[in-house]
Structure formats: structure tokens, C-alpha cells
Amino acid sequence: MSVNKFFIKDGSNKSKIDEFLSKKLKRAGYSQVELIKTPLGTRVAIFAAKPGLIIGRRGESIRELTRTLEEEFGIENPQVSVAAVEIPELNSKIMASQIAMALQKGIHFRRAAYWSINRIMDAGALGVEVIISGKLTTMRSRSEKFREGYLPKVGDAIHKYLRSEVVSIQLKSGLLGVRVTILPPEAEFPDRPTMKFTEATSKSEEIEEKEIASNEKK
């Protein structure tokens, strides 16, 4: 097998594994998977919001998952480990999956979108955008966009900082797509406005406070 075919096959297999885990572990808040080949086998690191649901009672679920990865996907001696996502609200894939599950439960799309936006912004995000597409209220497909905060659309920043994921879900009305884009709190921009306080402004503020206090006493 040539080098090109090897990497194509390896990437295709990883995409299939990621798609399989996204469907199977969506209730656990699945985020991503990392496959690292070692001399003893393949290390499979799964990142999720609720690792306990993946491990299961007495490790039954994770043993079943290990067998599936070995038998169906041909992974040699998989060593599965589960790690928790530190701040799930800043993970675009987890939040998109949660919106999709809310829509599946019958929650109105606007309510689900605003609920997720509030959680993301409360977690410290600088900006967020939620786009829900499909047959939302009528038989005609359309898109609804919800946005809050600062979110750049062009430039190197969108490749460097923005985190965007799309999750689809099948409902009775048809297929819906949910895209969540998050600007994390550590993002830095040269055009972002900042406030710098000097000694002159601080002294003027002190004088104003003294004047207000003296007027109140009178």
C-alpha cells in the first residue's frame, strides 16, 4: 500500500469512528476522539462532558465500546481512556449536540437557542452564533440565526480562534442542522476596543466623588 493510500484509509477510518461515537455517546456530551498508535496497540482518548456515562457501571459500557472498536473498525488492541472536557459550555460540538437533543424532545428552537447562548456567554465566551436550518415552523426550509457578543467574520482570526461545529438531527418534519460558533475568552484581536485609565482621569473621578459627597451633606 502506497503512503497516500495509507493516510487516506487512516483518515477515513478515523472519520467513521468519530461519526459512530458522536451518535452513540451524544447523551454523554461527546466532543472528540484521538487515536495514537503505540507499540502495545492503539490508544483511544475520548473527550466528553460526562465521562461517567461512557464508563458505565463497573466499566461495562467502556468494555463493550472497546470490543466494538476492535471488531467493527479493526483497531488493534484498543486502550480506551475517557477524559472530561473542562468547560463544556465553550465546546461548540457539545453545545450543538445539546441543542439538537432539545429539539428532539420537542422544545421550541428559539428557546433552545437562547438557552445555549446564555450558558455559553455565562461561561466567559466573547461571542457566539447559533444557526438552526430546516423545516422549523412550515414545510418550507429556512434558517434562523441567533447571535450575541463579538464574532469576527473575516481575517486570520476566524481560523485561529473560532470554534464551529455542525450537528444534524432527524425529526418528523425533516432533517435539521444546528451550527454553533464560539469565540473563546482567550482570543485576542488588535482591533478590539479597550479602556485605559490614566492618573488624570482617576484624580478627576476622585474630585467628582468628593463634590457629590459634600453636596449630599448639605
One Martini backbone bead per residue (centre of mass of N, CA, C, O) as a GRO file, in nm:
protein
  218
    1MET     BB    1   0.096   0.038   0.023
    2SER     BB    2   0.073   0.349  -0.012
    3VAL     BB    3   0.099   0.643   0.148
    4ASN     BB    4  -0.162   0.778   0.050
    5LYS     BB    5  -0.357   0.539   0.107
    6PHE     BB    6  -0.297   0.520   0.408
    7PHE     BB    7  -0.399   0.808   0.494
    8ILE     BB    8  -0.680   0.783   0.374
    9LYS     BB    9  -0.769   0.535   0.539
   10ASP     BB   10  -0.711   0.656   0.819
   11GLY     BB   11  -0.902   0.904   0.794
   12SER     BB   12  -1.162   0.745   0.730
   13ASN     BB   13  -1.167   0.577   0.992
   14LYS     BB   14  -1.178   0.820   1.188
   15SER     BB   15  -1.447   0.936   1.082
   16LYS     BB   16  -1.618   0.687   1.151
   17ILE     BB   17  -1.561   0.689   1.454
   18ASP     BB   18  -1.668   0.975   1.512
   19GLU     BB   19  -1.958   0.919   1.412
   20PHE     BB   20  -2.020   0.685   1.603
   21LEU     BB   21  -1.967   0.840   1.874
   22SER     BB   22  -2.172   1.071   1.831
   23LYS     BB   23  -2.423   0.879   1.847
   24LYS     BB   24  -2.361   0.701   2.106
   25LEU     BB   25  -2.242   0.974   2.295
   26LYS     BB   26  -2.446   1.225   2.313
   27ARG     BB   27  -2.536   1.208   2.623
   28ALA     BB   28  -2.220   1.254   2.716
   29GLY     BB   29  -2.085   1.483   2.550
   30TYR     BB   30  -1.939   1.457   2.286
   31SER     BB   31  -1.635   1.573   2.117
   32GLN     BB   32  -1.366   1.374   2.089
   33VAL     BB   33  -1.096   1.192   1.914
   34GLU     BB   34  -0.790   1.002   1.986
   35LEU     BB   35  -0.532   0.845   1.782
   36ILE     BB   36  -0.267   0.635   1.921
   37LYS     BB   37   0.013   0.474   1.826
   38THR     BB   38   0.157   0.184   1.973
   39PRO     BB   39   0.337  -0.098   2.053
   40LEU     BB   40   0.065  -0.216   2.214
   41GLY     BB   41  -0.126  -0.025   2.021
   42THR     BB   42  -0.427   0.172   2.071
   43ARG     BB   43  -0.494   0.495   2.165
   44VAL     BB   44  -0.814   0.595   2.307
   45ALA     BB   45  -0.928   0.930   2.326
   46ILE     BB   46  -1.205   1.052   2.512
   47PHE     BB   47  -1.412   1.345   2.491
   48ALA     BB   48  -1.628   1.457   2.764
   49ALA     BB   49  -1.872   1.576   2.987
   50LYS     BB   50  -1.965   1.255   3.068
   51PRO     BB   51  -1.775   0.994   3.158
   52GLY     BB   52  -1.965   0.802   3.324
   53LEU     BB   53  -2.145   0.710   3.076
   54ILE     BB   54  -1.910   0.561   2.929
   55ILE     BB   55  -1.818   0.361   3.150
   56GLY     BB   56  -2.011   0.276   3.359
   57ARG     BB   57  -2.101   0.006   3.530
   58ARG     BB   58  -1.809  -0.137   3.604
   59GLY     BB   59  -1.717  -0.090   3.290
   60GLU     BB   60  -1.919  -0.200   3.067
   61SER     BB   61  -1.930   0.017   2.840
   62ILE     BB   62  -1.620   0.032   2.774
   63ARG     BB   63  -1.593  -0.269   2.693
   64GLU     BB   64  -1.794  -0.263   2.461
   65LEU     BB   65  -1.649  -0.039   2.302
   66THR     BB   66  -1.383  -0.190   2.261
   67ARG     BB   67  -1.500  -0.426   2.093
   68THR     BB   68  -1.614  -0.252   1.862
   69LEU     BB   69  -1.343  -0.122   1.770
   70GLU     BB   70  -1.207  -0.399   1.705
   71GLU     BB   71  -1.425  -0.542   1.515
   72GLU     BB   72  -1.544  -0.299   1.320
   73PHE     BB   73  -1.253  -0.111   1.291
   74GLY     BB   74  -0.967  -0.260   1.338
   75ILE     BB   75  -0.843  -0.217   1.618
   76GLU     BB   76  -0.547  -0.262   1.780
   77ASN     BB   77  -0.557  -0.291   2.091
   78PRO     BB   78  -0.758  -0.109   2.256
   79GLN     BB   79  -0.702   0.193   2.468
   80VAL     BB   80  -0.942   0.321   2.664
   81SER     BB   81  -0.999   0.671   2.732
   82VAL     BB   82  -1.142   0.917   2.964
   83ALA     BB   83  -1.217   1.267   2.929
   84ALA     BB   84  -1.281   1.576   3.057
   85VAL     BB   85  -1.441   1.863   2.992
   86GLU     BB   86  -1.395   2.151   3.144
   87ILE     BB   87  -1.581   2.345   2.934
   88PRO     BB   88  -1.865   2.272   2.771
   89GLU     BB   89  -1.972   2.567   2.688
   90LEU     BB   90  -1.694   2.597   2.489
   91ASN     BB   91  -1.817   2.361   2.316
   92SER     BB   92  -1.958   2.334   2.010
   93LYS     BB   93  -2.045   2.033   1.992
   94ILE     BB   94  -2.194   2.004   2.259
   95MET     BB   95  -2.400   2.237   2.214
   96ALA     BB   96  -2.520   2.128   1.949
   97SER     BB   97  -2.621   1.860   2.072
   98GLN     BB   98  -2.809   1.987   2.285
   99ILE     BB   99  -2.996   2.126   2.085
  100ALA     BB  100  -3.079   1.871   1.931
  101MET     BB  101  -3.206   1.727   2.178
  102ALA     BB  102  -3.416   1.948   2.236
  103LEU     BB  103  -3.564   1.921   1.963
  104GLN     BB  104  -3.638   1.618   2.005
  105LYS     BB  105  -3.822   1.695   2.269
  106GLY     BB  106  -3.989   1.974   2.161
  107ILE     BB  107  -3.831   2.223   2.172
  108HIS     BB  108  -3.805   2.528   2.094
  109PHE     BB  109  -3.568   2.676   1.900
  110ARG     BB  110  -3.542   2.948   2.049
  111ARG     BB  111  -3.510   2.842   2.333
  112ALA     BB  112  -3.258   2.667   2.277
  113ALA     BB  113  -3.075   2.896   2.176
  114TYR     BB  114  -3.086   3.092   2.424
  115TRP     BB  115  -2.991   2.889   2.632
  116SER     BB  116  -2.708   2.842   2.507
  117ILE     BB  117  -2.609   3.135   2.496
  118ASN     BB  118  -2.616   3.191   2.800
  119ARG     BB  119  -2.413   2.969   2.879
  120ILE     BB  120  -2.174   3.063   2.705
  121MET     BB  121  -2.149   3.357   2.817
  122ASP     BB  122  -2.122   3.271   3.123
  123ALA     BB  123  -1.838   3.116   3.056
  124GLY     BB  124  -1.676   3.368   2.875
  125ALA     BB  125  -1.754   3.438   2.606
  126LEU     BB  126  -1.727   3.676   2.342
  127GLY     BB  127  -1.891   3.484   2.134
  128VAL     BB  128  -2.205   3.388   1.951
  129GLU     BB  129  -2.345   3.140   1.713
  130VAL     BB  130  -2.677   3.037   1.599
  131ILE     BB  131  -2.778   2.787   1.353
  132ILE     BB  132  -3.103   2.699   1.224
  133SER     BB  133  -3.195   2.438   0.993
  134GLY     BB  134  -3.511   2.405   0.824
  135LYS     BB  135  -3.826   2.280   0.925
  136LEU     BB  136  -3.955   2.474   1.166
  137THR     BB  137  -4.281   2.574   1.090
  138THR     BB  138  -4.273   2.479   0.799
  139MET     BB  139  -4.234   2.325   0.474
  140ARG     BB  140  -4.018   2.545   0.463
  141SER     BB  141  -3.699   2.613   0.433
  142ARG     BB  142  -3.483   2.758   0.689
  143SER     BB  143  -3.309   3.023   0.871
  144GLU     BB  144  -3.183   3.075   1.206
  145LYS     BB  145  -3.031   3.356   1.377
  146PHE     BB  146  -2.805   3.369   1.663
  147ARG     BB  147  -2.658   3.655   1.845
  148GLU     BB  148  -2.360   3.724   2.058
  149GLY     BB  149  -2.135   3.952   2.060
  150TYR     BB  150  -1.811   3.890   1.940
  151LEU     BB  151  -1.780   3.817   1.569
  152PRO     BB  152  -1.582   3.729   1.334
  153LYS     BB  153  -1.567   3.690   0.955
  154VAL     BB  154  -1.268   3.780   0.904
  155GLY     BB  155  -0.963   3.651   0.878
  156ASP     BB  156  -0.736   3.489   1.087
  157ALA     BB  157  -0.924   3.452   1.339
  158ILE     BB  158  -1.121   3.227   1.231
  159HIS     BB  159  -0.879   3.008   1.234
  160LYS     BB  160  -0.759   3.054   1.532
  161TYR     BB  161  -1.039   3.078   1.729
  162LEU     BB  162  -1.274   2.959   1.605
  163ARG     BB  163  -1.561   2.748   1.699
  164SER     BB  164  -1.704   2.501   1.475
  165GLU     BB  165  -2.024   2.320   1.456
  166VAL     BB  166  -2.213   2.038   1.315
  167VAL     BB  167  -2.556   1.924   1.374
  168SER     BB  168  -2.772   1.657   1.305
  169ILE     BB  169  -3.141   1.602   1.283
  170GLN     BB  170  -3.415   1.375   1.295
  171LEU     BB  171  -3.741   1.456   1.211
  172LYS     BB  172  -4.062   1.465   1.107
  173SER     BB  173  -4.013   1.728   0.923
  174GLY     BB  174  -3.695   1.664   0.919
  175LEU     BB  175  -3.389   1.797   0.856
  176LEU     BB  176  -3.163   1.930   1.098
  177GLY     BB  177  -2.942   2.211   1.153
  178VAL     BB  178  -2.657   2.276   1.380
  179ARG     BB  179  -2.478   2.581   1.439
  180VAL     BB  180  -2.178   2.644   1.636
  181THR     BB  181  -2.018   2.956   1.734
  182ILE     BB  182  -1.706   3.024   1.913
  183LEU     BB  183  -1.555   3.275   2.121
  184PRO     BB  184  -1.306   3.266   2.317
  185PRO     BB  185  -1.155   3.431   2.588
  186GLU     BB  186  -0.842   3.411   2.464
  187ALA     BB  187  -0.894   3.604   2.253
  188GLU     BB  188  -0.707   3.820   2.020
  189PHE     BB  189  -0.729   4.175   1.914
  190PRO     BB  190  -0.632   4.473   1.761
  191ASP     BB  191  -0.952   4.591   1.730
  192ARG     BB  192  -1.005   4.580   2.026
  193PRO     BB  193  -1.157   4.753   2.259
  194THR     BB  194  -1.007   4.967   2.511
  195MET     BB  195  -0.942   5.072   2.854
  196LYS     BB  196  -0.751   5.359   2.972
  197PHE     BB  197  -0.626   5.462   3.282
  198THR     BB  198  -0.536   5.757   3.421
  199GLU     BB  199  -0.442   5.984   3.656
  200ALA     BB  200  -0.633   6.213   3.568
  201THR     BB  201  -0.900   6.054   3.574
  202SER     BB  202  -0.881   5.960   3.870
  203LYS     BB  203  -0.877   6.248   3.996
  204SER     BB  204  -1.146   6.349   3.879
  205GLU     BB  205  -1.316   6.130   4.016
  206GLU     BB  206  -1.247   6.215   4.308
  207ILE     BB  207  -1.361   6.505   4.291
  208GLU     BB  208  -1.653   6.422   4.219
  209GLU     BB  209  -1.704   6.252   4.476
  210LYS     BB  210  -1.660   6.489   4.678
  211GLU     BB  211  -1.883   6.675   4.568
  212ILE     BB  212  -2.118   6.480   4.612
  213ALA     BB  213  -2.078   6.443   4.919
  214SER     BB  214  -2.110   6.749   4.997
  215ASN     BB  215  -2.398   6.786   4.882
  216GLU     BB  216  -2.537   6.571   5.060
  217LYS     BB  217  -2.478   6.714   5.334
  218LYS     BB  218  -2.640   6.983   5.254
   0.00000   0.00000   0.00000
